[in-house]
Amino acid sequence: MSPKPLHILITAGPTREYLDSVRYISNPSSGKMGFAIAAVAARRGHHVTLVSGPMELKPPASVNTVRVETAAEMLAAARRAFRCADAAVFCAAVCDYRPLNRARRKLPKSQAALTLKLTPTPDIAATLGRVKGRRISIAFALEDHDGRRKAEAKMIAKHADAIVLNGPINIGSDRATVEILRHGGDWTALPSATKPLIAKRLIELVEQIAGECGRAAPSRR
Ligand code: C5P
C-alpha cells in the first residue's frame, strides 16, 4: 500500500479505426495487461481511471472505466483524466493508422480492388508526455527485433519515466516476459510471470518514483 493514494490513468486494449459504418481495422490486444494494472492499482488504494478500447473482459471493480473505440476517442478521454492524474500507464495497443476517410454507410462489395488510404492516429502517450509536467508516465513497447534500442528511443520520444518492453508472444496470454527500463537507469529483465504479478511490479515502480520525487500526495493540478 502506498503511503498516499495517487490518481492513475491507465489506457488499455486495442482501438478500432473505422473505414465505413461497420468495418474497421484493429489488432488482437486482449487488454489483460492494462486491466491487471488497473486492478492492482485499485487494490493498493489508488484512484484509477481506466480508458479502455473494446474488450470482452469485465473491468475491475472500484475503477472508473471509460469505454472508447477509436484512437481519437481514447486521446480525448485520456486527456480529461490526465488533468488530475499523478501518473499514467499507457498500456493500450492503439492503432497507429486509421482510414483517412470513414464512409457514413457500409461500402458496397465489388470485384474491383479497394485501396485504403491510411493516416496516422494521434500518439496519446507522446501527446500527453509533452505536457506531463511532474506527472509520472510509463509507456509500453511491443517489439519483435532490436527491442531494447527501439524501446529506449520510444521512452525518450514519449517523455516517459520508464518503458516496458514486451514481445508479440505475450499478446492475449495470461503470462508475459518483459524488461523494464527506467529513464537514466539500467534494464531489468523480469522472469516470466502472470500479468497480475507484472502489474504489481509496475505499480510498485510508479509508487517508488512518486516517493522519490515527492509526488505521493493526491494531485491538485
Ligand atoms: O510507438 P509505439 O506504438 O510502439 O508506442 C507504444 C507506446 O505508446 C505504448 O505505451 C502505447 O500505449 C502508446 N501509444 C499511444 N498512442 C498511440 C500509439 C502508441 O499512446 N497512437
Residues whose N, C-alpha, C, O or C-beta is under 5 A from the ligand:
A	BS01	C5P	F90 C91 A92 A93 V94 C95 T121 P122 D123 I124 A125 A139 F140 A141 L142
